Amino acid sequence: MGMVTVCLSIYLSEIATKELRGLLGSFLQFFAVAGILMVYIFGVVLNWNWLAVVSIALALFNVIFLAVSCHDKWGF
């Protein structure tokens, strides 16, 4: 995750306009911390087997959503 955070921060700083650069960088850090907090909260309720299943399901959901949103049919 550390290398992805560094590379994504550099990428966002290169492609974003001056007005959006700080906001996008802040969202990157906010969502990383929110994901860690979510795992801590789920970890209290679930054992590690189910926590792994939930984490994989959320990751697959993100990959599927990314694939659908890039499709020309949706107009994005």
N, C-alpha and C positions, 0 to 999 in steps of 0.2 A: 504494500500500500504506500510505502514511503516514496518509492520511485515514481509511482503513478501520480502522486500528489505533486511532486516536483515538476514532472513533465507536463501535467495538465495545467499547472499554474503558469508555466512558461508559454504554453500554447495559447491559453486564454489571454495572456498579456499581449501576445502578438496579433491575435485576430480581433480583439475587442476594441471598440472605440474608446476614446479617453473618458467619456462619461460613464460607460458601463464597466470599465476595467475593475474598479474597486468592488462594485456590487457582485460581479461574477466571482472574484476571488473570495469574497466573504461567504457567498453561497457554497462554494467548494468546501471551505473549512466547516461551515455550519452543518452541512449534510454529512460530512465525515464524522463529526462529533455526535450528531443525531443518530447515525447508524450504530456507533459504539454504545450510546446510551440505550438504544433499542435492544441490543444484544444483552446488555446487563439486566434490563427489565425482564426480557424473555427468559434469561438464565435463572432468575429467581423462581419462575413458575414451571419451567420445563427442565427435564433432565438433558444431558448433553446429546443423547441420540436424537431427540425431537428438536432440540435447538439446531442441530446440523440439518435436519430435514427442512425446518422453517427457513433457515438461511439459504439453502439451495433453492427452495421454491421461490423466494424473493429474488434471488439472482436470475433464475430462469424467467421470471416475470419481467424483469428489466431488459433482458436480452430480447424477449419476444416483443415487448413494447417498442424497443429501438428498431427492430426489423419492420414492424408495422408502420411506424411513424415515418420511415424513410421511403415508403412505397409511394409511387407517383399517383396512385388512385386517391390518396387522401389529400393531396395537394399541398404538402408541406415542403 
